[in-house]
């Protein structure tokens, strides 16, 4: 009985996963730019408070 419940649970989860993957694939093909925008989120705006010399010293070889 327990094995049957576990089997059915896995089967249901697999169906849900396939449906979700299919939905995402159709969103990508329908509008790839909008999908990417939603995936990455809004633009990040900000100001770098680290002095330029400190950055150059860090990456100097």
C-alpha positions as CSV (number, residue, x, y, z in Angstrom):
1,X,0.0,0.0,0.0
2,X,2.8,2.5,1.0
3,X,4.7,1.7,-2.2
4,X,1.6,2.4,-4.3
5,X,1.1,5.8,-2.7
6,X,4.7,6.7,-3.2
7,X,4.5,5.6,-6.9
8,X,1.4,7.7,-7.4
9,X,2.9,10.7,-5.7
10,X,6.0,10.5,-7.9
11,X,3.9,10.1,-11.0
12,X,1.8,13.2,-10.1
13,X,4.9,15.2,-9.4
14,X,6.4,14.2,-12.7
15,X,3.2,15.3,-14.6
16,X,3.3,18.6,-12.8
17,X,7.0,19.1,-13.6
18,X,6.4,18.3,-17.3
19,X,3.5,20.7,-17.5
20,X,5.6,23.5,-15.8
21,X,8.5,22.9,-18.2
22,X,6.2,22.9,-21.2
23,X,4.6,26.2,-20.0
24,X,8.0,27.8,-19.6
25,X,9.2,26.6,-23.0
26,X,6.2,28.1,-24.6
27,X,6.7,31.4,-22.8
28,X,10.3,31.5,-24.1
29,X,9.4,30.8,-27.7
30,X,6.4,33.2,-27.6
31,X,8.4,36.2,-26.3
32,X,12.0,35.6,-25.4
33,X,12.8,39.2,-24.4
34,X,9.9,39.4,-22.0
35,X,10.8,36.0,-20.5
36,X,14.4,37.2,-19.9
37,X,13.2,40.4,-18.4
38,X,10.9,38.6,-16.0
39,X,13.6,36.1,-15.2
40,X,16.3,38.7,-14.4
41,X,14.1,41.3,-12.9
42,X,14.3,45.0,-13.1
43,X,17.4,46.9,-13.8
44,X,19.6,47.6,-10.8
45,X,20.4,51.2,-10.3
46,X,22.9,52.3,-7.8
47,X,26.2,54.0,-7.2
48,X,29.5,52.5,-6.6
49,X,31.0,53.8,-3.4
50,X,34.4,52.3,-3.9
51,X,37.2,54.5,-5.2
52,X,38.6,53.7,-8.6
53,X,42.1,53.4,-7.3
54,X,41.1,50.7,-4.8
55,X,39.5,48.7,-7.6
56,X,42.6,49.0,-9.9
57,X,44.9,48.0,-7.0
58,X,42.8,44.9,-6.3
59,X,42.9,43.7,-9.9
60,X,46.4,44.7,-10.7
61,X,48.7,41.8,-11.5
